Amino acid sequence: MGDEESQTGADSPQQIRGHGAKLDRKMEEAIVALLTHPSVDAAARAINVAPTTLMRWLNDPEFDTAYRAARRAAFRQSIARLQQGSTAAATTKLKMMIDPSTPASVRVRAAECVLDHAAKAIEIEDIEARVAELERAADASQNGRR
């Protein structure tokens, strides 16, 4: 087996090295499989590689970086979907809170939830304002030193 073949084989972590190493097609498929299958073994089967190969790729820093980036992107999409449903969730919670036919214990719990979330929102707004003020002060301090 020549050097070139060993660099591009299915077990090789990278197909191309040079201006920004890139993952080969099989490794990109592995990332998708890892995101869509319940286990490393199932992901390996889905892309026809040995589980040991996939485990070795997971230990490769460049593969791990790409895999973590893909996981973060998938998670961001999940959070965006939840945020899209937050208006409906808030409406449901508020309706439960004021509906006289809803059991009292459920109404009380809905009210507690609304108050808790409102308080957290105020805390977050206060923190954002404090951070913005600190950033302005830091900028002013930096500009004063120049």
Residue pairs with C-beta under 8 A, 6 or more apart in sequence:
1 9
6 12
7 14
7 15
7 17
8 15
8 24
10 26
10 49
10 53
11 49
11 53
11 56
12 24
13 23
13 27
13 56
13 57
13 60
13 62
13 63
14 21
14 22
14 23
14 24
14 27
14 62
15 22
15 23
15 24
15 25
15 27
16 22
16 24
21 62
23 31
23 62
23 63
23 66
26 47
26 49
27 57
27 63
27 66
28 66
29 47
30 43
30 44
30 47
30 49
30 54
30 57
30 63
31 63
31 66
31 67
31 70
32 70
33 42
33 43
33 44
33 46
33 47
34 40
34 43
34 54
34 67
35 70
35 71
35 74
36 43
36 46
37 43
37 46
40 51
40 54
40 55
40 58
41 51
43 54
44 50
44 51
44 53
44 54
47 54
57 63
58 64
58 67
93 110
93 113
93 114
94 110
94 114
96 102
96 106
96 107
96 110
97 107
97 110
97 111
97 114
98 107
99 107
102 110
